[in-house]
Amino acid sequence: MIRNRQAARSGAALTLWLLTLAAPGVSAQESQERQAPPEQRVEQIITVTATRRPFDLEEISAHATVIDADQLRQRPALGLDEALRWAPQFSLLRRSPARAAHPTSQGLNLRGVSPSGTSRALVMLDGLPLTDAFGGWVYWNRTPSLLIERVELVLGGASGAFGNQALAGTLQIISRTPPTTPASIQVHGQAGNQTTFRGGFALSAGNAKRGLILAADAFDTRGYIAVSEADRGLVDEEVTSTYQTAMLRARLAPGLLAQFEAFHESRDNGTPETYNSTRAFGGSLSYDGGTATNGHRFAGFARDQEFRSRFSKVIAARSRELAVLDQEVPAWEVGIAANGWRQHGDGLVLGAGLDWRRVSGVSHEDVLLAGFSREPGGTQNVGGLFVSAQARAGDSWHLEASLRGDAWHNDPRSSGSESRSKSTLSSRAGVVFNPGGDWRLRAAAYRSFRAPTLNELYRQFRVGNVSTRANDELTEERLTGAEFGGDWSSGSATAGGRFRVGVTGYWNQLRDAVINATVGATSTLILRQRRNLGATTVRGVEIDTSLQSGGITANIAAAFIDTHIDENPVVSGQPLVSLVGNRLPQVPGYRLRSSLAWVGNRWGAIVGLHLTGDQFEDDLNLLPLASGSSLDAAVDWHVSDQLSIGLRAQNLLDERLEVRRTSILLEGPPRSLSLTFDIRSDRDTTASTMAR
């Protein structure tokens, strides 16, 4: 196994070296539109797809954020998830980045609606689901970084338009469109401490009818020892990570796109016997036609993947380790989606659509100490129909509404479990009021749902001395919520400064949330099982302020979250310790980010301070995780139109961040320093806006 990991790391290093060799020979010109100066970028109209059609950001009743590719790349980060955490509403289950966390804990957590590792928000790539169909987690580095054009983050229940998994919102990655001009190339590289290397390239070419983009990334790090120094033993070693990913997007005809993808990652999880790996292949075909007022879209996709993981228990003061569970989880999925929209009269746009997704998977499990094997799993079908309407009333009012019906059905692999079926209605209604001047007010109410994944129903796992059982009797999660917000802006970036402030308050009631409930504990083992909570209240306030003057932008963004459990898990015949009044696990009381960015003609810099409040590891609120902070910084020098180099620093002050606590404490990454370079065949001489 060690030999395989060394080979994977060597392969990644070789890929990066080849990318570097390719860079000096670049001579073709890129056809992408040049970036506007910072003050023009702030004023531009931004279109998003939060309602399944192109939609003006200023007309959306939800709290929405658009982050473009330049902002993502200029933030000090070693992965997409680390760049996105600059939005305080965004987090994974734990505080560890994807490069250091087991993939099953990488579910997207928006607004604190995430009591376990499964994502409670739908992650999409160009309108198709990217969230893992079997487990509900997200492989954040599956999309090559140079293929990303922007990321749309929309908060609040979105099942009315998107159905399953859009419980607390959506995150959509929009990739670059194949060009209509001759060939071009971009190359990115990054190297830093912890023996970390990251690199990628994007090749593109096209004409008026056809075009393609080929993009790939490779990453490798030796990592760090996650177990706190006070708890370490002889078995503890670095958490390593490596991945390779590639995507090809081809325009076969105007509006018709084909996409192919391949992905592989592996990770050593901190002891010699614990590791995981994933390999995946897939493809999609889509057709987009029409405009923002009259159009339609059809898409289909298929993916095949295999997830492997080994778990262990550590004994004798962490001096010995025994492998306890081997898992091999093959899964495949197919899906289709179709929708259309048409304008009627002066300001009414009606839309309708459908989608369907089928996933089949089995967890081949060898329980090593007990000497037996089991193969739980099954097939799940989820599909729905929806209708939507957006209307403009005069110059000040924008109204939106959607209604959707879904049905899901599970067929278990084992004869000991029963098939399950259920149908549900989801809805959303919102209003935006632009009274003129610099004000905008918005409000929305919604109902959304999430069906339990095959992973939650059938797959068990173990982390250290915590063993978590599956539960094939789980039912769907349902969320009812409302939000109200407002934005105010004044001035101009070129005339005395531009000031913006936005405030959003929200209330959500989450019923039947799937939680890893503690059902027993001894001195050597904590036993948990996935259970449905009765009811939980999640409410909060989000604040975002910015001041821009010339090339300087100051920003403060904060999310204050209050969660409390109102009803105990639904239990059949087994009493549990009351959870009423407890906070949801792994949800802090607040997240805050303050940043200062400067952009000059050839230079740019950004510094950001991230603060996170205390939280609990477990449902019983007996295992606290302390508040923490991280200071990140980046400097970029645009040497020429084609070349830029930069420095990145994460956790610059080397602060300790607690990320997991059972009988031992695990900590987040220490200080990370790296050098970056970007080469492209054509670059705007004006530096792009740094991340706000």
C-alpha positions as CSV (number, residue, x, y, z in Angstrom):
1,M,0.0,0.0,0.0
2,I,2.9,2.4,0.9
3,R,4.4,1.6,-2.5
4,N,1.1,2.6,-4.2
5,R,1.0,5.9,-2.3
6,Q,4.6,6.7,-3.2
7,A,3.8,6.0,-6.9
8,A,0.8,8.2,-6.8
9,R,2.8,11.1,-5.3
10,S,5.6,10.5,-7.9
11,G,3.0,10.6,-10.6
12,A,1.6,13.9,-9.4
13,A,5.1,15.4,-9.2
14,L,5.9,14.3,-12.7
15,T,2.6,15.8,-14.0
16,L,3.5,19.2,-12.3
17,W,7.0,19.1,-13.8
18,L,5.6,18.5,-17.3
19,L,3.2,21.4,-16.9
20,T,6.1,23.6,-16.0
21,L,8.1,22.5,-19.1
22,A,5.1,23.3,-21.3
23,A,4.8,26.9,-20.1
24,P,7.7,28.6,-21.8
25,G,6.6,27.6,-25.3
26,V,3.3,29.4,-25.1
27,S,2.7,31.7,-28.1
28,A,-1.0,31.5,-29.1
29,Q,-3.4,34.2,-28.0
30,E,-6.3,33.8,-25.6
31,S,-9.7,35.0,-26.7
32,Q,-11.3,35.7,-23.3
33,E,-12.7,39.1,-22.7
34,R,-10.3,41.4,-20.9
35,Q,-11.1,42.3,-17.3
36,A,-12.5,45.8,-16.7
37,P,-10.9,48.1,-14.1
38,P,-12.0,47.5,-10.5
39,E,-14.5,50.3,-10.4
40,Q,-16.3,49.1,-13.6
41,R,-16.4,45.5,-12.3
42,V,-18.3,46.6,-9.2
43,E,-21.0,48.4,-11.2
44,Q,-21.6,45.6,-13.8
45,I,-24.9,43.6,-13.9
46,I,-24.3,40.1,-12.8
47,T,-26.4,37.2,-14.1
48,V,-26.9,34.0,-12.0
49,T,-29.0,30.9,-12.5
50,A,-30.6,30.6,-9.1
51,T,-34.0,30.0,-10.6
52,R,-32.8,27.6,-13.4
53,R,-32.7,30.4,-15.9
54,P,-30.4,33.4,-16.4
55,F,-31.5,36.0,-13.8
56,D,-30.3,39.4,-12.7
57,L,-28.6,39.1,-9.3
58,E,-30.3,42.3,-8.2
59,E,-33.7,40.8,-8.7
60,I,-33.2,37.7,-6.6
61,S,-35.0,37.5,-3.2
62,A,-32.3,35.2,-1.7
63,H,-29.0,36.2,-0.2
64,A,-26.7,35.5,-3.2
65,T,-23.0,35.9,-3.9
66,V,-21.0,35.5,-7.1
67,I,-17.3,34.9,-6.9
68,D,-15.3,35.0,-10.2
69,A,-12.3,33.0,-11.1
70,D,-9.8,35.8,-10.5
71,Q,-11.1,36.2,-7.0
72,L,-10.9,32.5,-6.3
73,R,-7.3,32.2,-7.6
74,Q,-6.0,35.3,-5.7
75,R,-7.2,34.2,-2.3
76,P,-4.6,32.3,-0.3
77,A,-5.9,28.7,-0.7
78,L,-4.8,25.2,-1.7
79,G,-8.3,24.2,-2.9
80,L,-11.7,25.4,-3.9
81,D,-13.2,24.8,-0.5
82,E,-10.5,26.9,1.2
83,A,-11.1,29.8,-1.2
84,L,-14.9,29.7,-0.7
85,R,-14.6,29.8,3.1
86,W,-14.0,33.5,2.8
87,A,-17.8,33.6,2.7
88,P,-18.6,33.1,6.4
89,Q,-21.9,31.3,5.6
90,F,-19.8,28.6,3.9
91,S,-18.2,25.7,5.8
92,L,-17.7,21.9,5.7
93,L,-18.8,19.7,8.6
94,R,-15.5,20.2,10.4
95,R,-12.9,23.0,10.2
96,S,-10.4,20.9,8.3
97,P,-9.9,21.7,4.6
98,A,-10.6,19.0,2.0
99,R,-6.9,18.2,1.7
100,A,-6.8,17.0,5.3
101,A,-10.3,15.6,5.9
102,H,-11.9,12.3,5.1
103,P,-14.2,12.8,2.1
104,T,-17.2,11.6,4.1
105,S,-16.9,14.7,6.3
106,Q,-16.9,17.2,3.3
107,G,-20.6,17.9,3.1
108,L,-21.4,21.6,2.4
109,N,-22.8,23.4,5.5
110,L,-24.7,26.6,4.8
111,R,-26.2,28.6,7.6
112,G,-25.5,25.9,10.1
113,V,-28.1,23.5,8.5
114,S,-25.8,20.5,8.7
115,P,-25.8,18.2,11.7
116,S,-23.6,15.5,10.0
117,G,-21.1,15.1,7.2
118,T,-23.8,14.8,4.5
119,S,-24.3,18.0,2.4
120,R,-27.5,19.9,3.1
121,A,-27.0,22.1,0.1
122,L,-26.9,21.1,-3.5
123,V,-23.6,21.5,-5.3
124,M,-23.8,21.7,-9.1
125,L,-21.5,22.0,-12.1
126,D,-23.2,23.8,-15.0
127,G,-26.6,22.9,-13.7
128,L,-25.9,19.2,-13.1
129,P,-25.5,17.8,-9.6
130,L,-21.9,17.4,-8.4
131,T,-22.8,16.3,-4.8
132,D,-21.9,12.6,-4.4
133,A,-25.0,10.6,-5.1
134,F,-24.2,7.7,-2.8
135,G,-22.9,9.6,0.2
136,G,-24.0,13.2,-0.1
137,W,-20.5,14.6,0.3
138,V,-18.5,16.7,-2.2
139,Y,-15.1,16.2,-3.8
140,W,-14.1,19.9,-3.9
141,N,-11.2,19.5,-6.2
142,R,-13.0,17.5,-8.8
143,T,-13.3,20.5,-11.2
144,P,-9.9,21.8,-12.5
145,S,-9.3,25.3,-11.2
146,L,-8.6,26.9,-14.6
147,L,-11.9,25.6,-15.9
148,I,-13.9,27.6,-13.4
149,E,-15.4,30.8,-14.6
150,R,-17.3,31.7,-11.4
151,V,-19.1,30.3,-8.4
152,E,-22.7,31.2,-7.5
153,L,-23.6,30.8,-3.8
154,V,-27.4,31.2,-3.1
155,L,-28.6,30.8,0.5
156,G,-32.0,29.6,1.7
157,G,-34.2,26.6,0.8
158,A,-34.1,26.0,-2.9
159,S,-36.0,22.7,-3.4
160,G,-38.8,24.6,-5.1
161,A,-36.6,24.8,-8.2
162,F,-33.9,22.1,-7.6
163,G,-35.5,19.4,-5.5
164,N,-33.5,16.9,-3.4
165,Q,-30.4,18.1,-1.5
166,A,-31.1,21.8,-2.0
167,L,-32.3,22.0,1.6
168,A,-30.3,25.1,2.7
169,G,-29.3,26.5,-0.7
170,T,-27.3,25.9,-3.8
171,L,-23.7,26.3,-4.8
172,Q,-23.1,26.2,-8.6
173,I,-19.8,26.1,-10.3
174,I,-20.0,27.7,-13.8
175,S,-17.2,26.5,-16.1
176,R,-15.7,28.3,-19.0
177,T,-17.4,28.1,-22.4
178,P,-15.2,26.7,-25.3
179,P,-13.9,29.7,-27.3
180,T,-14.6,30.8,-30.8
181,T,-11.0,31.8,-31.6
182,P,-7.6,30.1,-32.1
183,A,-5.7,28.1,-29.6
184,S,-4.6,29.4,-26.2
185,I,-3.1,28.0,-23.0
186,Q,-3.0,28.8,-19.3
187,V,-0.7,27.2,-16.8
188,H,-0.8,27.5,-13.0
189,G,1.7,26.2,-10.4
190,Q,2.1,26.4,-6.6
191,A,4.7,24.9,-4.3
192,G,5.1,25.3,-0.6
193,N,6.0,23.8,2.8
194,Q,4.7,20.5,4.0
195,T,6.2,19.3,0.6
196,T,3.1,20.6,-1.2
197,F,2.8,20.9,-4.9
198,R,-0.2,22.0,-7.0
199,G,-0.4,22.7,-10.7
200,G,-2.8,22.8,-13.6
201,F,-3.3,23.8,-17.3
202,A,-6.1,24.7,-19.6
203,L,-5.9,24.4,-23.4
204,S,-8.6,25.9,-25.5
205,A,-9.4,26.4,-29.2
206,G,-12.4,26.9,-31.4
207,N,-14.3,28.6,-34.2
208,A,-17.8,29.9,-34.7
209,K,-19.4,26.5,-34.6
210,R,-17.0,24.2,-32.6
211,G,-14.6,24.6,-29.8
212,L,-13.1,22.7,-26.8
213,I,-11.3,23.2,-23.5
214,L,-9.1,20.6,-21.9
215,A,-8.2,21.3,-18.3
216,A,-6.3,19.3,-15.7
217,D,-5.1,19.7,-12.1
218,A,-2.6,17.7,-10.0
219,F,-1.9,18.1,-6.2
220,D,0.3,16.4,-3.7
221,T,1.2,17.2,-0.1
222,R,3.0,15.4,2.7
223,G,0.7,17.2,5.1
224,Y,1.0,17.4,8.8
225,I,0.3,15.4,12.0
226,A,-3.3,16.2,13.0
227,V,-3.3,14.7,16.4
228,S,-2.4,17.3,19.0
229,E,1.1,17.1,20.4
230,A,-0.2,16.2,23.9
231,D,-2.1,13.2,22.6
232,R,0.3,11.8,20.0
233,G,1.7,8.3,20.1
234,L,3.9,6.0,18.1
235,V,1.2,5.3,15.4
236,D,0.5,9.0,14.5
237,E,1.9,10.2,11.2
238,E,1.2,12.9,8.6
239,V,-2.2,13.3,6.9
240,T,-1.1,13.1,3.3
241,S,-3.3,13.9,0.2
242,T,-2.9,13.6,-3.5
243,Y,-5.3,14.0,-6.5
244,Q,-5.4,14.2,-10.2
245,T,-8.4,15.5,-12.2
246,A,-9.1,16.3,-15.9
247,M,-12.1,17.6,-17.8
248,L,-12.8,18.1,-21.5
249,R,-15.6,20.4,-22.7
250,A,-16.4,20.3,-26.4
251,R,-18.9,22.5,-28.3
252,L,-20.2,20.1,-31.0
253,A,-22.6,22.7,-32.5
254,P,-24.0,26.1,-31.3
255,G,-25.6,25.4,-27.9
256,L,-24.6,21.7,-27.8
257,L,-21.9,20.8,-25.3
258,A,-20.3,17.4,-24.4
259,Q,-18.2,17.0,-21.3
260,F,-15.9,14.2,-20.1
261,E,-14.3,13.9,-16.7
262,A,-11.8,11.7,-14.8
263,F,-10.8,12.0,-11.2
264,H,-8.6,10.2,-8.7
265,E,-7.6,11.1,-5.1
266,S,-6.1,9.2,-2.2
267,R,-5.3,10.1,1.3
268,D,-3.4,8.7,4.3
269,N,-5.6,9.6,7.3
270,G,-3.0,9.9,10.0
271,T,-2.1,6.3,11.0
272,P,-0.4,3.5,9.0
273,E,-3.6,1.5,8.7
274,T,-6.1,4.3,7.7
275,Y,-6.4,5.5,4.2
276,N,-9.0,6.2,1.5
277,S,-9.1,6.6,-2.2
278,T,-11.7,7.5,-4.9
279,R,-11.6,7.1,-8.6
280,A,-14.4,8.4,-10.9
281,F,-15.3,8.8,-14.5
282,G,-18.2,10.4,-16.2
283,G,-19.7,12.4,-19.0
284,S,-22.6,14.7,-19.9
285,L,-24.4,16.1,-22.9
286,S,-26.4,19.3,-22.8
287,Y,-28.1,21.7,-25.1
288,D,-28.8,25.4,-24.2
289,G,-31.0,27.6,-26.5
290,G,-32.6,31.0,-26.2
291,T,-32.1,34.1,-24.1
292,A,-32.9,35.2,-20.6
293,T,-36.5,35.7,-21.5
294,N,-37.2,32.8,-23.8
295,G,-35.1,29.7,-23.7
296,H,-34.8,26.0,-22.9
297,R,-32.2,23.5,-21.7
298,F,-31.8,19.7,-21.9
299,A,-29.1,17.7,-20.2
300,G,-28.1,14.1,-19.3
301,F,-25.2,12.6,-17.5
302,A,-23.7,9.4,-16.3
303,R,-20.9,8.7,-13.7
304,D,-19.2,5.7,-12.4
305,Q,-17.0,5.7,-9.2
306,E,-15.4,3.6,-6.6
307,F,-14.7,4.7,-3.0
308,R,-12.3,2.7,-0.8
309,S,-11.6,3.2,2.9
310,R,-9.9,1.4,5.8
311,F,-10.6,2.1,9.5
312,S,-8.7,1.1,12.6
313,K,-8.7,1.3,16.3
314,V,-5.7,2.6,18.2
315,I,-4.8,0.9,21.6
316,A,-2.1,1.0,24.3
317,A,-1.6,4.8,24.6
318,R,-1.5,5.1,20.8
319,S,1.4,2.8,20.5
320,R,-0.4,0.0,18.6
321,E,-3.1,0.0,15.9
322,L,-5.4,-2.7,14.6
323,A,-7.3,-2.5,11.3
324,V,-11.0,-3.2,12.0
325,L,-12.9,-2.4,8.8
326,D,-12.2,-2.5,5.1
327,Q,-14.8,-0.9,2.7
328,E,-15.1,-0.9,-1.1
329,V,-18.0,1.1,-2.4
330,P,-18.7,1.0,-6.1
331,A,-21.5,3.2,-7.3
332,W,-22.9,4.5,-10.5
333,E,-25.5,7.2,-11.4
334,V,-27.5,8.5,-14.3
335,G,-29.7,11.5,-14.6
336,I,-31.6,13.8,-16.9
337,A,-32.9,17.4,-16.6
338,A,-35.0,19.6,-18.9
339,N,-36.5,23.0,-18.4
340,G,-37.8,26.0,-20.4
341,W,-38.9,29.5,-19.8
342,R,-40.9,32.1,-21.8
343,Q,-41.8,35.7,-21.3
344,H,-45.5,36.7,-21.5
345,G,-46.3,40.3,-21.8
346,D,-44.0,43.0,-20.5
347,G,-42.7,41.5,-17.2
348,L,-43.9,37.9,-16.6
349,V,-41.6,35.0,-17.2
350,L,-43.1,31.5,-16.7
351,G,-41.0,28.3,-16.5
352,A,-41.4,24.6,-16.1
353,G,-39.1,21.6,-16.0
354,L,-38.3,18.1,-14.7
355,D,-35.3,16.1,-13.5
356,W,-34.5,12.6,-12.4
357,R,-31.5,11.0,-10.8
358,R,-30.8,7.3,-10.2
359,V,-27.9,6.0,-8.1
360,S,-27.0,2.4,-7.3
361,G,-24.3,1.4,-4.9
362,V,-23.1,-1.3,-2.5
363,S,-20.7,-1.1,0.5
364,H,-18.5,-4.3,0.5
365,E,-17.4,-4.4,4.1
366,D,-14.9,-6.8,5.7
367,V,-15.2,-6.6,9.5
368,L,-11.6,-7.7,10.1
369,L,-11.5,-8.5,13.8
370,A,-14.8,-10.4,13.8
371,G,-13.9,-12.2,10.6
372,F,-17.1,-11.7,8.6
373,S,-18.2,-9.7,5.6
374,R,-21.4,-7.9,4.7
375,E,-22.6,-6.1,1.5
376,P,-25.4,-3.5,2.3
377,G,-26.5,-1.1,-0.4
378,G,-29.3,-0.5,-2.8
379,T,-30.8,1.7,-5.5
380,Q,-32.4,5.1,-5.1
381,N,-34.5,7.0,-7.6
382,V,-35.4,10.7,-7.0
383,G,-37.3,12.8,-9.5
384,G,-39.6,15.8,-9.7
385,L,-41.6,18.3,-11.8
386,F,-41.6,22.1,-11.1
387,V,-43.2,25.3,-12.3
388,S,-41.9,28.8,-11.7
389,A,-42.8,32.4,-12.3
390,Q,-40.9,35.7,-12.1
391,A,-42.8,39.0,-12.6
392,R,-41.9,42.6,-12.6
393,A,-44.4,45.1,-11.3
394,G,-43.5,48.6,-12.4
395,D,-39.9,49.7,-11.9
396,S,-39.7,48.8,-8.2
397,W,-41.1,45.3,-7.5
398,H,-39.8,41.9,-8.6
399,L,-41.8,38.8,-7.6
400,E,-40.8,35.1,-7.9
401,A,-42.4,31.8,-7.0
402,S,-41.8,28.2,-7.6
403,L,-43.7,25.0,-6.8
404,R,-42.3,21.5,-7.1
405,G,-43.4,17.9,-6.6
406,D,-40.9,15.1,-5.9
407,A,-41.0,11.4,-5.3
408,W,-38.1,9.2,-4.1
409,H,-37.9,5.4,-3.9
410,N,-35.3,3.1,-2.3
411,D,-34.8,-0.6,-3.1
412,P,-32.4,-2.2,-0.6
413,R,-29.9,-4.9,-1.6
414,S,-30.6,-6.9,1.5
415,S,-33.9,-8.9,2.0
416,G,-33.8,-7.8,5.6
417,S,-34.7,-4.2,4.7
418,E,-37.9,-2.9,3.1
419,S,-38.3,-0.7,0.1
420,R,-39.2,2.8,0.9
421,S,-41.2,5.4,-1.1
422,K,-42.3,9.0,-0.4
423,S,-43.5,12.0,-2.2
424,T,-43.3,15.7,-1.1
425,L,-44.1,19.2,-2.2
426,S,-41.6,22.1,-2.0
427,S,-42.2,25.7,-2.7
428,R,-40.6,29.1,-2.6
429,A,-41.9,32.7,-2.9
430,G,-40.0,35.9,-2.7
431,V,-40.2,39.6,-3.4
432,V,-37.6,42.3,-4.1
433,F,-38.4,46.0,-3.7
434,N,-36.1,48.6,-5.3
435,P,-37.5,51.9,-4.1
436,G,-34.9,53.9,-6.1
437,G,-31.7,55.4,-5.1
438,D,-29.3,53.1,-3.3
439,W,-31.7,50.8,-1.4
440,R,-32.9,47.2,-2.1
441,L,-35.1,45.2,0.2
442,R,-36.0,41.5,-0.2
443,A,-37.9,38.8,1.6
444,A,-38.6,35.1,0.9
445,A,-40.3,32.0,2.4
446,Y,-39.6,28.4,1.5
447,R,-40.1,24.7,2.1
448,S,-37.4,22.2,1.1
449,F,-36.4,18.6,1.7
450,R,-33.6,16.1,1.5
451,A,-34.0,12.3,1.1
452,P,-31.6,10.1,3.1
453,T,-28.6,8.9,1.1
454,L,-27.7,5.3,0.5
455,N,-24.7,6.0,2.7
456,E,-26.8,7.0,5.6
457,L,-29.2,4.1,5.1
458,Y,-26.7,1.3,4.7
459,R,-23.1,2.2,5.3
460,Q,-21.4,2.1,8.7
461,F,-18.0,3.6,9.6
462,R,-15.6,4.1,12.4
463,V,-13.4,7.1,13.3
464,G,-10.9,6.4,16.1
465,N,-12.9,5.2,19.0
466,V,-16.3,6.3,17.6
467,S,-18.3,3.7,15.6
468,T,-21.4,4.9,13.7
469,R,-24.0,2.5,12.5
470,A,-26.3,3.0,9.5
471,N,-30.1,3.1,9.8
472,D,-32.4,1.8,7.0
473,E,-35.5,3.3,8.6
474,L,-34.5,6.9,8.1
475,T,-37.0,9.3,6.6
476,E,-36.5,12.5,4.7
477,E,-35.5,15.9,6.3
478,R,-37.8,18.8,5.8
479,L,-37.1,22.5,6.3
480,T,-39.5,25.4,6.6
481,G,-38.0,28.9,6.7
482,A,-38.1,32.6,5.9
483,E,-35.6,35.4,5.5
484,F,-35.6,39.2,5.2
485,G,-32.7,41.3,4.0
486,G,-31.7,44.7,2.7
487,D,-28.8,46.3,0.9
488,W,-27.6,49.9,0.8
489,S,-24.8,51.4,-1.3
490,S,-23.6,54.9,-1.7
491,G,-20.9,56.8,-3.6
492,S,-18.5,55.7,-6.3
493,A,-15.2,53.9,-6.2
494,T,-13.6,56.6,-8.3
495,A,-15.2,59.7,-6.6
496,G,-14.6,59.6,-2.8
497,G,-15.2,55.9,-2.3
498,R,-18.1,53.5,-2.5
499,F,-19.7,52.0,0.6
500,R,-22.0,49.0,0.7
501,V,-23.8,47.2,3.5
502,G,-26.1,44.3,3.5
503,V,-28.0,42.6,6.3
504,T,-30.0,39.4,6.3
505,G,-31.9,37.7,9.1
506,Y,-33.4,34.2,8.7
507,W,-35.3,31.6,10.7
508,N,-35.4,27.9,9.8
509,Q,-37.2,25.0,11.4
510,L,-35.5,21.7,10.5
511,R,-37.6,18.5,11.1
512,D,-36.3,14.9,11.1
513,A,-32.7,16.0,10.5
514,V,-30.4,13.0,10.3
515,I,-27.9,13.2,13.1
516,N,-25.2,10.8,14.4
517,A,-26.9,10.2,17.7
518,T,-24.9,8.8,20.7
519,V,-26.6,5.5,21.8
520,G,-23.9,4.1,24.1
521,A,-20.4,4.7,25.4
522,T,-17.6,2.8,27.3
523,S,-14.1,3.8,28.2
524,T,-12.8,2.5,24.9
525,L,-15.7,3.0,22.4
526,I,-18.4,5.5,21.6
527,L,-21.3,4.0,19.8
528,R,-23.5,6.2,17.5
529,Q,-26.3,5.5,15.0
530,R,-27.8,7.7,12.4
531,R,-31.2,8.9,13.7
532,N,-33.9,11.4,12.7
533,L,-34.1,14.4,15.1
534,G,-37.7,15.5,15.9
535,A,-37.2,19.2,15.3
536,T,-34.4,21.8,15.4
537,T,-34.5,25.6,15.1
538,V,-31.7,27.3,13.2
539,R,-31.7,31.1,13.0
540,G,-29.2,33.8,12.3
541,V,-28.0,37.2,11.1
542,E,-25.6,37.8,8.2
543,I,-23.8,41.1,7.7
544,D,-21.6,42.1,4.8
545,T,-20.0,45.6,4.5
546,S,-17.4,46.9,2.1
547,L,-15.7,50.2,1.4
548,Q,-13.9,50.7,-1.9
549,S,-11.8,53.7,-2.8
550,G,-9.5,53.6,-5.8
551,G,-7.6,50.3,-5.7
552,I,-8.3,49.7,-2.0
553,T,-11.2,47.6,-0.7
554,A,-11.9,46.9,3.0
555,N,-14.5,44.3,3.9
556,I,-16.1,42.8,7.0
557,A,-18.5,39.9,6.6
558,A,-20.1,37.9,9.5
559,A,-22.6,35.2,10.2
560,F,-24.1,34.8,13.6
561,I,-25.8,31.4,14.1
562,D,-28.1,30.1,16.8
563,T,-29.2,26.4,16.8
564,H,-31.1,24.5,19.4
565,I,-32.7,21.1,19.4
566,D,-36.4,21.2,20.2
567,E,-37.3,17.5,20.1
568,N,-35.3,14.3,20.7
569,P,-34.4,11.8,17.9
570,V,-37.2,9.6,16.7
571,V,-36.5,6.3,18.6
572,S,-38.3,2.9,18.5
573,G,-38.1,1.3,21.9
574,Q,-34.7,2.6,23.0
575,P,-34.6,5.7,25.3
576,L,-31.8,8.2,24.8
577,V,-30.4,11.0,26.9
578,S,-32.5,14.1,26.2
579,L,-31.0,16.4,23.6
580,V,-33.6,19.2,24.0
581,G,-31.9,22.6,24.3
582,N,-28.6,21.3,22.9
583,R,-26.8,22.9,20.0
584,L,-26.3,21.1,16.7
585,P,-22.9,19.5,16.5
586,Q,-20.2,21.2,14.5
587,V,-22.0,24.5,14.2
588,P,-20.2,27.5,15.7
589,G,-22.0,30.5,17.2
590,Y,-20.4,32.8,14.7
591,R,-18.0,33.1,11.8
592,L,-16.4,36.4,10.9
593,R,-14.0,37.5,8.2
594,S,-12.4,40.9,7.8
595,S,-10.1,41.7,4.8
596,L,-8.1,44.5,3.2
597,A,-7.1,44.3,-0.4
598,W,-5.1,46.6,-2.6
599,V,-4.8,46.5,-6.4
600,G,-2.2,48.5,-8.4
601,N,-1.1,48.5,-12.0
602,R,1.3,45.6,-11.6
603,W,0.9,44.6,-7.9
604,G,-1.9,43.3,-5.7
605,A,-2.2,42.2,-2.1
606,I,-4.8,40.9,0.2
607,V,-4.9,40.0,3.9
608,G,-7.8,38.4,5.7
609,L,-8.6,37.5,9.3
610,H,-11.0,34.6,9.9
611,L,-12.6,34.1,13.3
612,T,-14.8,31.2,14.3
613,G,-16.7,30.6,17.5
614,D,-16.8,27.6,19.8
615,Q,-18.8,24.5,18.8
616,F,-19.4,21.0,19.9
617,E,-18.2,17.7,18.4
618,D,-21.2,15.7,19.5
619,D,-24.9,15.7,19.9
620,L,-24.7,15.5,23.7
621,N,-22.6,18.7,23.8
622,L,-20.0,17.0,26.0
623,L,-17.1,17.4,23.6
624,P,-16.3,21.2,23.1
625,L,-14.1,22.6,20.4
626,A,-12.7,26.0,21.2
627,S,-13.0,29.2,19.1
628,G,-10.2,29.8,16.7
629,S,-8.6,32.2,14.2
630,S,-6.5,32.3,11.1
631,L,-4.7,35.1,9.4
632,D,-4.2,34.6,5.6
633,A,-2.4,36.8,3.2
634,A,-1.4,36.9,-0.5
635,V,0.8,39.1,-2.7
636,D,0.8,39.1,-6.6
637,W,3.2,40.7,-9.0
638,H,2.2,40.8,-12.7
639,V,5.6,40.7,-14.2
640,S,4.3,41.0,-17.8
641,D,1.1,40.6,-19.7
642,Q,1.6,36.8,-19.7
643,L,3.3,36.1,-16.4
644,S,2.5,36.7,-12.8
645,I,4.0,35.3,-9.6
646,G,2.8,35.4,-6.0
647,L,3.2,34.5,-2.4
648,R,0.5,32.8,-0.3
649,A,0.3,32.4,3.5
650,Q,-2.4,30.6,5.4
651,N,-2.6,30.6,9.2
652,L,0.3,33.0,9.1
653,L,0.5,33.2,12.9
654,D,0.4,29.4,13.2
655,E,-2.6,29.4,15.5
656,R,-4.0,26.1,16.8
657,L,-7.5,25.3,15.5
658,E,-9.4,22.4,17.2
659,V,-11.3,20.4,14.5
660,R,-12.3,17.1,16.1
661,R,-12.4,15.7,19.7
662,T,-13.2,12.1,20.8
663,S,-10.8,10.7,23.4
664,I,-8.1,12.7,21.6
665,L,-7.9,16.1,20.0
666,L,-7.2,16.7,16.3
667,E,-6.1,20.1,15.0
668,G,-6.3,21.9,11.7
669,P,-3.4,22.7,9.4
670,P,-0.4,24.7,10.8
671,R,1.2,27.6,8.9
672,S,1.2,27.1,5.1
673,L,3.5,29.1,2.9
674,S,3.7,28.8,-0.9
675,L,5.0,30.4,-4.1
676,T,2.7,30.6,-7.2
677,F,3.0,31.4,-10.8
678,D,0.5,31.9,-13.6
679,I,1.3,31.9,-17.3
680,R,-1.2,32.6,-20.1
681,S,-0.9,33.4,-23.7
682,D,-2.6,36.8,-23.2
683,R,-3.1,38.8,-20.0
684,D,-4.7,42.1,-19.4
685,T,-2.2,44.7,-18.2
686,T,-4.6,45.8,-15.5
687,A,-4.5,43.6,-12.4
688,S,-7.9,42.0,-11.5
689,T,-9.9,43.0,-8.5
690,M,-8.7,41.1,-5.4
691,A,-11.2,39.0,-3.5
692,R,-13.6,41.3,-1.6
